């Protein structure tokens, strides 16, 4: 019995977009989507595309239907399959990571009947999706990825300002004269410790301040998506948000997003919700393993 | 959940089918185990049958002794076989002693039986295209009727007594004993067709019968005297 292998590749030759199609244009849906796919990417070997309807089949009073269009360059597809075959693996599926991630989260949130959202904050890419009744009803690539959050926090921390001393360590710490009396050493250590705590608090405040700015920008993007979903799906509002990916683990981010969006926000814990046993380090960072779990659950969900 | 697989759904379904291989292997293993168990059961049955056959073929002292005793008895019987075979053949032939013994009483005192000859023959007849064989007894009786009336009905008396077909072959007057007549009567019939014995049609004559001496030769050539 063989084991399945997950190969993750990152590329610029893929695109994800929502294409609205008017009722009158439904008879030329394929050509519309094909035009949109060709415009979204450039690849000398051609473009492959897949699409999914984001809403129920068009009713009489519905003027527009939205389709989720996923495009991938043929050269990138060839690169992925060739890479897996070169490693001795037989490629059996090629999905955009949003789908396996959504699959894992949908499986973990089967009990939720209302619409709920997930925000993936990877290092180089981020996307926001909304799930309802076990299907994806909205998916959009976000402008801000985990790397931009990291850079903003790094800049906000102003690490260069404390050059010559390690972060959180006051100048002169543990460098006092050895011939001083024990009481004077104790007093010095006490004052240095207080100074160190003050520096740490200041640093933390700067980090949180930088993160707050970034979270507010992120929340603004998310809010736009929520408005769009609410406009397209009357009567359905998102009740909760789950964070995945590298940046989801940044301390305080989910609290900041929750305060900005006014919806319940938490870091995704699909392994815990599904009761799947995994190594401790995986369980500790399970928000980064959602795609892998979703791939394993493909035959189940 | 709907997904967008750029390699298509077929390859993934094939992959899932491959993942079911252990189940198929398990099914095959169970089937093979069943066949193996059947084979071992058959082998066990054959082995037990072989052991049973070996036990049956093993020399049994009691059976060997009985077989030797039987062979000895056969040897002893074979010594008499040469003498017993003709006797058996003779005993298989039809008998007519019961008719001859009652012949004198049936004819009554007015008849003197001089000679009785008999023989058996095998007669083959065709019936519906099939050959039918039957044994025929032929009697030739020479007797002297002491009076004329007896001479005229003697063949009927014999036919009634024996149930056979009676034919007068010859008749002649006995010299110096008038009205006595010597008759030669032939009787032909199948064994078992005899009429009830003890028929006495000549009840009128009440004379003591002379000593009867009957002699003849059977088809085997043996002399019979009664």
Interface residues (C-beta under 8 A of the other chain):
Chain A: X1 X2 X48 X50 X51 X52 X68 X70 X72 X77 X81 X90 X91 X92 X93 X94 X95 X96 X99 X102 X103 X106 X134 X135 X136 X298 X299 X301
Chain B: X1 X2 X3 X4 X5 X6 X7 X11 X12 X14 X15 X16 X18 X19 X21 X22
